[in-house]
Amino acid sequence: MIMGSPKWQGTDVPLASAAAEAEQASALSVWRLLREDVDCVKSRDPAARNTLEIVLTYPGVHAVIWHRLASRLWRRGIKFPARFLSWLGRFLTNVDIHPGATIGRRFFIDHGACVVIGETAEVGNDVTLYHGVTLGGTSWTSGKRHPTLRDGVLVGAGAKILGPITVGAGCRIGANSVVIEDVPPAMTVVGIPGRVVKPMADRRRVGDGRIDLEHHLMPDPVGEAIVSLLDRIEFLEARLAHLQSERPRARGATADEAA
């Protein structure tokens, strides 16, 4: 008996259905993927004015174009040309995406500077990265060693997501955070190392359906802890001062009783 074998009835096979969906997604034409990559910029960058400007002046879009082409070659076993296209894309855009990385639909790298995405990284649909983001590995061994970002993840500038971990759908990673553990869906992570600080229910939502770009307005758990400590110290100092003021009175009352 094979452990984990699925049980079903009839001719509807769940695994076959999932495989068919994956095959359909991978069969999308490069031009359709690139058109979606360009169109999504308009909803995520207020500075984007028209399609021509995006295509000609956005290095993040250029990096995705080079990766789409290199990735097709890589998956067909044409390794060296894929790596050369990847290097050329890095030279022109300052964005390093390994051709073996799996990138979903409507992927946007804002500003497109100093972003690094490793070979076994997996990025879902509708993901946004800001400049300086690293999806890096933590092991010299082969196999899965880079992170997986589910759909709708937003990663702030300078954040590092390291190792074969999974960041759940809808998460926000604060600027300059270092994430080294799995993150549940719909959470906000900040700090070094990254800590979950805010669920989706507590976030601000944008009324027109666009993503919330105010990723700099995040709670500071370290600052909150320091504030709590300062409040406690202030309370203890006030209590100590009160006890010290009561001490001479107690001594005077004792002296009167003795007399």
Buried (B, 14 or more C-beta within 10 A) or exposed (E): EEEEEEEEEEEEEEEEEEEEEEEEEEEEEEEEBBEBBBEBBBBBBEEBEEEEEBBEEBBBBBBBBBBBBBBBBBEEEBEEBBBEBBBEBBEEBBBBBBBBBBBBBBBBBBBBBBBBBBBBBBBBBBBBBBBBBBBBBEEEEEEBBBBBBBBBBBBBBBBBBBBBBBBBBBBBBBBBBBBBBEBBBBBBBBBEEBBBBBEBEEBEEEEEEEBEBEBEEBBEBEEEEEEEEEEEEEEEEEEEEEEEEEEEEEEEEEEEEEE
